[in-house]
Amino acid sequence: MDGLVTAAPLDPCERSPLVRHESRLTAVNTTEASSTAAAPSEGVRDAETAGSQPQFSARPIQRFRLMSSILVGGLGLGFLLAEGAVLQAVLGTAVPMLAVLLASTVSSIAGFAFSALCGALLFHLMENPVYTVQVMIVCSIAIQSLSVAALWRSIDWRSLPVFLIGGVLGVPAGVYLLLQLPSGTYRHVIGGLLIVYAGYLLLRRPSQTLRSGPLSDACAGFLGGLTGGLAGFPGASVTIWCGLKGWDKARQRGVYQPFILGMQPITLLVIYLMRPSSSTVTQLDWKTLTFVPAALLGAWLGLRIFRRLTDRQFNVAVHVLLILSGIGLVL
């Protein structure tokens, strides 16, 4: 018994260096594994946090623009109704004012034919033809001014002067025919030609665009000045010519819209200079200015519709409006 020795268990602090090193490695591996396992959960939390953040969309902006357009249009229409109610009691012009609003809206979709459409309505609603012409001229100038200002960046300054030069040369010839031909005959001829040709353009298959030079553009402008002086409708030929050249809707309106605006005061000036000496010049009635708000509201509505049209839809609208213009000239 004396020879037996009992071995006591080693104290943890007295373990060998190899055992302590293995313990440290096990602890380090355990820590790395726990951190690696925690990493995906942190990525998931980041993704959830990013997904929970508000996403900004363009829909509220579009809704705001739509609501603002409806609000402006509603306020303008309410103003016109109130003005029309007052004028109906004083001047009896509420119905003609609605006719101006309708003609302005439809014509401003394509940018021309206000006089043809408005004349077809007003000549049946007003007794004085001179006053009716004054109303159409004043409203047309207001509409074209607003449209040109809205489409200022789209004006083709390189092509426009050629059309204007031709138009200025054509106005005196048109005014001369206006003073010499029987009243109404030329309007029926121009209206019939517009109906036939615009119907052909509307029903034909798409064809290749025309390639023309400045001389052809000047001839189109001359024809526009001729019909402007003869029937107060300068935009038809230039509108058709721009469409045949294959231009997009912005470039088309960037030419014939300022062309129409430029031809109107020139036509008035030439009529004043070429009138017979025995005729008297009618003074402009201040009552014509009461129709300007209706014309401007219609132009604003028409421009809103124009911006939503594709080039194909715009060309169809132009052809339909040409047909309506021809009908308005015939009536």
C-alpha positions as a Markdown table, in Angstrom:
| # | Residue | x | y | z |
|---|---|---|---|---|
| 1 | Met | 0.0 | 0.0 | 0.0 |
| 2 | Asp | 2.9 | 2.3 | 0.7 |
| 3 | Gly | 4.1 | 1.9 | -2.9 |
| 4 | Leu | 0.9 | 3.2 | -4.4 |
| 5 | Val | 0.6 | 6.8 | -5.3 |
| 6 | Thr | -2.7 | 8.5 | -6.0 |
| 7 | Ala | -2.8 | 10.9 | -9.0 |
| 8 | Ala | -4.8 | 14.0 | -8.2 |
| 9 | Pro | -6.7 | 15.8 | -11.1 |
| 10 | Leu | -4.8 | 18.6 | -12.6 |
| 11 | Asp | -6.0 | 22.1 | -11.9 |
| 12 | Pro | -7.4 | 24.0 | -15.0 |
| 13 | Cys | -4.9 | 26.7 | -14.5 |
| 14 | Glu | -2.1 | 24.1 | -14.6 |
| 15 | Arg | -3.1 | 22.6 | -18.0 |
| 16 | Ser | -0.4 | 22.3 | -20.6 |
| 17 | Pro | 0.1 | 25.1 | -23.1 |
| 18 | Leu | -1.1 | 22.9 | -26.0 |
| 19 | Val | -4.5 | 22.4 | -24.3 |
| 20 | Arg | -4.8 | 26.1 | -23.6 |
| 21 | His | -4.0 | 26.9 | -27.3 |
| 22 | Glu | -6.6 | 24.5 | -28.6 |
| 23 | Ser | -9.2 | 26.1 | -26.3 |
| 24 | Arg | -8.3 | 29.5 | -27.7 |
| 25 | Leu | -8.7 | 28.2 | -31.3 |
| 26 | Thr | -12.1 | 26.7 | -30.4 |
| 27 | Ala | -13.3 | 30.0 | -28.9 |
| 28 | Val | -12.1 | 32.0 | -31.9 |
| 29 | Asn | -13.8 | 29.7 | -34.4 |
| 30 | Thr | -17.0 | 29.8 | -32.3 |
| 31 | Thr | -16.9 | 33.7 | -32.4 |
| 32 | Glu | -16.3 | 33.8 | -36.2 |
| 33 | Ala | -19.2 | 31.3 | -36.8 |
| 34 | Ser | -21.5 | 33.4 | -34.7 |
| 35 | Ser | -20.5 | 36.6 | -36.5 |
| 36 | Thr | -20.9 | 34.9 | -39.9 |
| 37 | Ala | -24.3 | 33.6 | -39.0 |
| 38 | Ala | -25.3 | 37.1 | -37.8 |
| 39 | Ala | -24.2 | 38.7 | -41.1 |
| 40 | Pro | -27.1 | 37.4 | -43.2 |
| 41 | Ser | -29.6 | 38.5 | -40.6 |
| 42 | Glu | -28.0 | 42.0 | -40.7 |
| 43 | Gly | -28.3 | 42.0 | -44.5 |
| 44 | Val | -32.0 | 41.0 | -44.2 |
| 45 | Arg | -32.6 | 43.8 | -41.7 |
| 46 | Asp | -30.9 | 46.3 | -44.1 |
| 47 | Ala | -33.1 | 45.1 | -47.0 |
| 48 | Glu | -36.2 | 45.3 | -44.8 |
| 49 | Thr | -35.2 | 48.8 | -43.7 |
| 50 | Ala | -34.6 | 49.9 | -47.3 |
| 51 | Gly | -37.9 | 48.4 | -48.4 |
| 52 | Ser | -39.8 | 50.1 | -45.6 |
| 53 | Gln | -38.5 | 53.6 | -46.8 |
| 54 | Pro | -41.1 | 55.6 | -48.8 |
| 55 | Gln | -40.7 | 55.2 | -52.6 |
| 56 | Phe | -41.3 | 58.5 | -54.5 |
| 57 | Ser | -43.4 | 58.2 | -57.7 |
| 58 | Ala | -44.3 | 60.5 | -60.5 |
| 59 | Arg | -48.0 | 59.7 | -60.1 |
| 60 | Pro | -48.7 | 62.4 | -57.4 |
| 61 | Ile | -47.1 | 65.0 | -59.8 |
| 62 | Gln | -49.3 | 63.8 | -62.7 |
| 63 | Arg | -52.4 | 63.9 | -60.5 |
| 64 | Phe | -51.5 | 67.4 | -59.4 |
| 65 | Arg | -51.1 | 68.6 | -62.9 |
| 66 | Leu | -54.4 | 67.0 | -63.9 |
| 67 | Met | -56.2 | 68.5 | -61.0 |
| 68 | Ser | -54.7 | 71.9 | -61.6 |
| 69 | Ser | -55.8 | 71.7 | -65.3 |
| 70 | Ile | -59.3 | 70.8 | -64.3 |
| 71 | Leu | -59.4 | 73.6 | -61.7 |
| 72 | Val | -58.2 | 76.2 | -64.2 |
| 73 | Gly | -60.6 | 75.0 | -66.8 |
| 74 | Gly | -63.5 | 75.0 | -64.3 |
| 75 | Leu | -62.7 | 78.5 | -63.1 |
| 76 | Gly | -62.5 | 79.8 | -66.6 |
| 77 | Leu | -65.7 | 78.2 | -67.6 |
| 78 | Gly | -67.4 | 79.5 | -64.5 |
| 79 | Phe | -66.1 | 83.0 | -65.3 |
| 80 | Leu | -67.5 | 82.7 | -68.8 |
| 81 | Leu | -70.9 | 81.6 | -67.6 |
| 82 | Ala | -71.1 | 84.5 | -65.2 |
| 83 | Glu | -69.9 | 86.9 | -67.9 |
| 84 | Gly | -72.4 | 85.4 | -70.3 |
| 85 | Ala | -75.3 | 85.7 | -67.9 |
| 86 | Val | -74.5 | 89.4 | -67.5 |
| 87 | Leu | -74.0 | 90.0 | -71.2 |
| 88 | Gln | -77.1 | 88.1 | -72.0 |
| 89 | Ala | -79.1 | 90.6 | -70.0 |
| 90 | Val | -77.2 | 93.6 | -71.4 |
| 91 | Leu | -76.1 | 92.7 | -74.9 |
| 92 | Gly | -77.6 | 89.3 | -75.7 |
| 93 | Thr | -74.2 | 87.7 | -76.5 |
| 94 | Ala | -74.1 | 84.6 | -74.3 |
| 95 | Val | -74.8 | 82.1 | -77.1 |
| 96 | Pro | -72.3 | 83.7 | -79.5 |
| 97 | Met | -69.7 | 83.6 | -76.7 |
| 98 | Leu | -70.3 | 79.8 | -76.3 |
| 99 | Ala | -69.9 | 79.5 | -80.1 |
| 100 | Val | -66.5 | 81.3 | -79.9 |
| 101 | Leu | -65.4 | 79.0 | -77.0 |
| 102 | Leu | -66.3 | 75.9 | -79.0 |
| 103 | Ala | -64.7 | 77.1 | -82.2 |
| 104 | Ser | -61.6 | 78.2 | -80.4 |
| 105 | Thr | -61.2 | 74.9 | -78.6 |
| 106 | Val | -61.6 | 72.8 | -81.7 |
| 107 | Ser | -59.4 | 75.0 | -83.9 |
| 108 | Ser | -56.6 | 75.2 | -81.3 |
| 109 | Ile | -56.2 | 71.4 | -81.3 |
| 110 | Ala | -54.5 | 71.8 | -84.8 |
| 111 | Gly | -53.8 | 75.5 | -84.7 |
| 112 | Phe | -55.9 | 76.9 | -87.5 |
| 113 | Ala | -59.5 | 77.2 | -89.0 |
| 114 | Phe | -60.9 | 79.4 | -86.2 |
| 115 | Ser | -62.5 | 81.9 | -88.7 |
| 116 | Ala | -64.0 | 79.2 | -90.8 |
| 117 | Leu | -65.6 | 77.3 | -87.9 |
| 118 | Cys | -66.6 | 80.4 | -85.9 |
| 119 | Gly | -68.0 | 82.1 | -89.0 |
| 120 | Ala | -70.2 | 79.1 | -89.7 |
| 121 | Leu | -71.8 | 79.6 | -86.3 |
| 122 | Leu | -71.7 | 83.4 | -85.7 |
| 123 | Phe | -73.2 | 84.4 | -89.1 |
| 124 | His | -76.3 | 82.5 | -88.0 |
| 125 | Leu | -76.3 | 84.0 | -84.5 |
| 126 | Met | -75.5 | 87.7 | -85.2 |
| 127 | Glu | -77.4 | 90.1 | -87.3 |
| 128 | Asn | -74.6 | 92.5 | -88.2 |
| 129 | Pro | -72.1 | 90.9 | -90.5 |
| 130 | Val | -69.5 | 93.6 | -90.1 |
| 131 | Tyr | -69.6 | 93.2 | -86.3 |
| 132 | Thr | -69.3 | 89.5 | -86.7 |
| 133 | Val | -66.1 | 89.8 | -88.8 |
| 134 | Gln | -64.7 | 92.2 | -86.2 |
| 135 | Val | -65.4 | 89.6 | -83.5 |
| 136 | Met | -63.7 | 86.8 | -85.5 |
| 137 | Ile | -60.6 | 89.0 | -86.3 |
| 138 | Val | -60.1 | 90.1 | -82.7 |
| 139 | Cys | -60.6 | 86.6 | -81.3 |
| 140 | Ser | -58.4 | 85.0 | -83.9 |
| 141 | Ile | -55.5 | 87.4 | -83.2 |
| 142 | Ala | -55.8 | 86.7 | -79.5 |
| 143 | Ile | -55.9 | 82.9 | -80.1 |
| 144 | Gln | -52.9 | 83.0 | -82.4 |
| 145 | Ser | -50.9 | 85.2 | -80.0 |
| 146 | Leu | -51.5 | 82.8 | -77.1 |
| 147 | Ser | -50.6 | 79.8 | -79.3 |
| 148 | Val | -47.4 | 81.3 | -80.7 |
| 149 | Ala | -46.3 | 82.3 | -77.2 |
| 150 | Ala | -47.0 | 78.7 | -75.9 |
| 151 | Leu | -45.1 | 77.1 | -78.9 |
| 152 | Trp | -42.3 | 79.7 | -79.0 |
| 153 | Arg | -39.5 | 77.2 | -78.8 |
| 154 | Ser | -41.0 | 75.1 | -81.7 |
| 155 | Ile | -41.0 | 77.9 | -84.2 |
| 156 | Asp | -38.9 | 77.1 | -87.3 |
| 157 | Trp | -37.1 | 80.4 | -87.8 |
| 158 | Arg | -35.3 | 79.1 | -90.9 |
| 159 | Ser | -38.3 | 78.0 | -92.9 |
| 160 | Leu | -40.8 | 80.6 | -91.7 |
| 161 | Pro | -39.4 | 83.7 | -93.5 |
| 162 | Val | -39.8 | 82.0 | -96.9 |
| 163 | Phe | -43.5 | 81.4 | -96.3 |
| 164 | Leu | -44.0 | 84.9 | -95.0 |
| 165 | Ile | -42.4 | 86.5 | -98.1 |
| 166 | Gly | -44.8 | 84.5 | -100.3 |
| 167 | Gly | -47.7 | 85.3 | -98.2 |
| 168 | Val | -47.0 | 89.1 | -98.2 |
| 169 | Leu | -46.9 | 88.9 | -102.1 |
| 170 | Gly | -50.2 | 87.0 | -102.2 |
| 171 | Val | -52.3 | 89.2 | -99.9 |
| 172 | Pro | -52.8 | 92.1 | -102.4 |
| 173 | Ala | -54.0 | 89.7 | -105.1 |
| 174 | Gly | -56.5 | 88.2 | -102.7 |
| 175 | Val | -57.8 | 91.5 | -101.5 |
| 176 | Tyr | -58.2 | 92.6 | -105.1 |
| 177 | Leu | -60.3 | 89.6 | -105.9 |
| 178 | Leu | -62.2 | 90.2 | -102.7 |
| 179 | Leu | -63.2 | 93.7 | -103.9 |
| 180 | Gln | -64.0 | 92.6 | -107.5 |
| 181 | Leu | -65.7 | 89.2 | -107.3 |
| 182 | Pro | -69.3 | 88.7 | -106.3 |
| 183 | Ser | -69.7 | 88.1 | -102.5 |
| 184 | Gly | -69.9 | 84.5 | -101.5 |
| 185 | Thr | -68.8 | 82.8 | -104.7 |
| 186 | Tyr | -65.2 | 82.4 | -103.8 |
| 187 | Arg | -66.0 | 81.0 | -100.4 |
| 188 | His | -68.0 | 78.2 | -101.9 |
| 189 | Val | -65.2 | 77.4 | -104.3 |
| 190 | Ile | -62.5 | 77.3 | -101.6 |
| 191 | Gly | -64.7 | 75.4 | -99.3 |
| 192 | Gly | -65.5 | 72.7 | -101.9 |
| 193 | Leu | -61.8 | 72.3 | -102.7 |
| 194 | Leu | -60.9 | 71.9 | -99.0 |
| 195 | Ile | -63.5 | 69.2 | -98.5 |
| 196 | Val | -62.4 | 67.2 | -101.5 |
| 197 | Tyr | -58.7 | 67.5 | -100.9 |
| 198 | Ala | -58.8 | 67.0 | -97.2 |
| 199 | Gly | -61.0 | 63.9 | -97.6 |
| 200 | Tyr | -58.4 | 62.5 | -100.1 |
| 201 | Leu | -55.6 | 63.1 | -97.6 |
| 202 | Leu | -57.6 | 61.5 | -94.8 |
| 203 | Leu | -58.4 | 58.3 | -96.7 |
| 204 | Arg | -55.2 | 57.8 | -98.7 |
| 205 | Arg | -52.5 | 55.4 | -97.7 |
| 206 | Pro | -49.3 | 56.9 | -96.1 |
| 207 | Ser | -46.9 | 57.8 | -98.9 |
| 208 | Gln | -43.4 | 59.2 | -99.1 |
| 209 | Thr | -42.8 | 62.7 | -98.0 |
| 210 | Leu | -42.1 | 65.5 | -100.4 |
| 211 | Arg | -38.7 | 67.1 | -100.8 |
| 212 | Ser | -39.0 | 70.7 | -101.9 |
| 213 | Gly | -36.9 | 73.8 | -101.9 |
| 214 | Pro | -37.6 | 77.4 | -100.8 |
| 215 | Leu | -39.4 | 78.3 | -104.1 |
| 216 | Ser | -42.1 | 75.7 | -103.4 |
| 217 | Asp | -42.4 | 76.9 | -99.8 |
| 218 | Ala | -42.8 | 80.5 | -101.1 |
| 219 | Cys | -45.5 | 79.3 | -103.5 |
| 220 | Ala | -47.4 | 77.7 | -100.6 |
| 221 | Gly | -47.1 | 81.0 | -98.7 |
| 222 | Phe | -48.3 | 82.9 | -101.7 |
| 223 | Leu | -51.4 | 80.8 | -102.0 |
| 224 | Gly | -52.0 | 81.2 | -98.2 |
| 225 | Gly | -51.8 | 85.0 | -98.6 |
| 226 | Leu | -54.2 | 84.8 | -101.6 |
| 227 | Thr | -56.9 | 82.9 | -99.7 |
| 228 | Gly | -56.2 | 85.0 | -96.6 |
| 229 | Gly | -57.0 | 88.2 | -98.5 |
| 230 | Leu | -59.9 | 86.6 | -100.4 |
| 231 | Ala | -61.7 | 84.6 | -97.6 |
| 232 | Gly | -59.8 | 85.4 | -94.4 |
| 233 | Phe | -58.4 | 81.9 | -94.3 |
| 234 | Pro | -54.6 | 82.0 | -94.8 |
| 235 | Gly | -53.6 | 78.8 | -93.1 |
| 236 | Ala | -55.1 | 76.1 | -95.3 |
| 237 | Ser | -52.4 | 75.8 | -98.0 |
| 238 | Val | -49.4 | 76.2 | -95.6 |
| 239 | Thr | -50.9 | 73.6 | -93.3 |
| 240 | Ile | -51.4 | 71.1 | -96.1 |
| 241 | Trp | -47.9 | 71.8 | -97.4 |
| 242 | Cys | -46.2 | 71.3 | -94.1 |
| 243 | Gly | -48.0 | 68.0 | -93.7 |
| 244 | Leu | -46.9 | 66.8 | -97.1 |
| 245 | Lys | -43.3 | 67.5 | -96.2 |
| 246 | Gly | -43.6 | 64.9 | -93.4 |
| 247 | Trp | -42.8 | 67.3 | -90.5 |
| 248 | Asp | -43.8 | 66.3 | -87.0 |
| 249 | Lys | -46.6 | 68.2 | -85.3 |
| 250 | Ala | -44.4 | 70.6 | -83.4 |
| 251 | Arg | -42.5 | 71.7 | -86.5 |
| 252 | Gln | -45.8 | 72.0 | -88.5 |
| 253 | Arg | -47.3 | 74.3 | -85.9 |
| 254 | Gly | -44.0 | 76.1 | -85.6 |
| 255 | Val | -44.5 | 77.3 | -89.2 |
| 256 | Tyr | -48.1 | 77.8 | -90.0 |
| 257 | Gln | -49.2 | 79.1 | -86.6 |
| 258 | Pro | -46.9 | 82.3 | -86.7 |
| 259 | Phe | -47.7 | 82.5 | -90.5 |
| 260 | Ile | -51.4 | 82.9 | -89.8 |
| 261 | Leu | -50.6 | 85.4 | -87.0 |
| 262 | Gly | -48.5 | 87.5 | -89.4 |
| 263 | Met | -51.0 | 87.4 | -92.3 |
| 264 | Gln | -53.9 | 88.7 | -90.3 |
| 265 | Pro | -52.7 | 92.3 | -89.5 |
| 266 | Ile | -51.1 | 92.5 | -93.0 |
| 267 | Thr | -54.5 | 91.6 | -94.6 |
| 268 | Leu | -56.3 | 94.2 | -92.5 |
| 269 | Leu | -53.7 | 96.8 | -93.6 |
| 270 | Val | -54.0 | 95.9 | -97.3 |
| 271 | Ile | -57.8 | 96.1 | -97.1 |
| 272 | Tyr | -57.6 | 99.5 | -95.6 |
| 273 | Leu | -55.2 | 100.7 | -98.3 |
| 274 | Met | -57.0 | 99.2 | -101.3 |
| 275 | Arg | -60.6 | 100.0 | -100.2 |
| 276 | Pro | -62.6 | 102.2 | -102.6 |
| 277 | Ser | -62.4 | 105.9 | -101.7 |
| 278 | Ser | -66.1 | 106.1 | -101.4 |
| 279 | Ser | -66.4 | 103.5 | -98.7 |
| 280 | Thr | -66.4 | 104.3 | -95.1 |
| 281 | Val | -64.2 | 102.5 | -92.5 |
| 282 | Thr | -66.2 | 101.0 | -89.7 |
| 283 | Gln | -64.9 | 101.8 | -86.3 |
| 284 | Leu | -63.9 | 98.8 | -84.1 |
| 285 | Asp | -66.6 | 98.2 | -81.5 |
| 286 | Trp | -65.3 | 97.8 | -77.9 |
| 287 | Lys | -67.9 | 95.1 | -77.4 |
| 288 | Thr | -65.8 | 92.7 | -79.4 |
| 289 | Leu | -63.3 | 92.6 | -76.6 |
| 290 | Thr | -65.8 | 90.8 | -74.4 |
| 291 | Phe | -65.3 | 87.7 | -76.6 |
| 292 | Val | -61.6 | 87.5 | -76.0 |
| 293 | Pro | -61.8 | 85.6 | -72.6 |
| 294 | Ala | -63.8 | 82.9 | -74.3 |
| 295 | Ala | -61.4 | 82.7 | -77.2 |
| 296 | Leu | -58.4 | 82.4 | -74.8 |
| 297 | Leu | -60.0 | 79.8 | -72.7 |
| 298 | Gly | -60.8 | 77.7 | -75.8 |
| 299 | Ala | -57.2 | 78.1 | -77.0 |
| 300 | Trp | -55.8 | 76.9 | -73.7 |
| 301 | Leu | -58.1 | 73.8 | -73.7 |
| 302 | Gly | -57.1 | 73.1 | -77.3 |
| 303 | Leu | -53.4 | 73.3 | -76.5 |
| 304 | Arg | -53.8 | 70.9 | -73.7 |
| 305 | Ile | -55.4 | 68.4 | -76.0 |
| 306 | Phe | -52.7 | 69.0 | -78.7 |
| 307 | Arg | -49.9 | 68.1 | -76.3 |
| 308 | Arg | -51.4 | 64.7 | -75.7 |
| 309 | Leu | -51.7 | 63.8 | -79.4 |
| 310 | Thr | -49.2 | 61.7 | -81.3 |
| 311 | Asp | -48.0 | 62.8 | -84.8 |
| 312 | Arg | -50.4 | 60.3 | -86.4 |
| 313 | Gln | -53.4 | 61.5 | -84.4 |
| 314 | Phe | -52.4 | 65.1 | -85.1 |
| 315 | Asn | -52.4 | 64.6 | -88.9 |
| 316 | Val | -55.9 | 63.0 | -88.7 |
| 317 | Ala | -57.1 | 65.9 | -86.6 |
| 318 | Val | -55.7 | 68.3 | -89.2 |
| 319 | His | -57.5 | 66.6 | -92.1 |
| 320 | Val | -60.8 | 66.4 | -90.2 |
| 321 | Leu | -60.4 | 70.1 | -89.3 |
| 322 | Leu | -59.8 | 71.0 | -93.0 |
| 323 | Ile | -63.0 | 69.2 | -93.9 |
| 324 | Leu | -64.9 | 71.1 | -91.2 |
| 325 | Ser | -63.3 | 74.3 | -92.4 |
| 326 | Gly | -64.5 | 73.6 | -96.0 |
| 327 | Ile | -68.0 | 73.0 | -94.7 |
| 328 | Gly | -67.9 | 76.2 | -92.7 |
| 329 | Leu | -66.9 | 78.2 | -95.8 |
| 330 | Val | -69.7 | 76.6 | -97.8 |
| 331 | Leu | -72.5 | 77.2 | -95.3 |
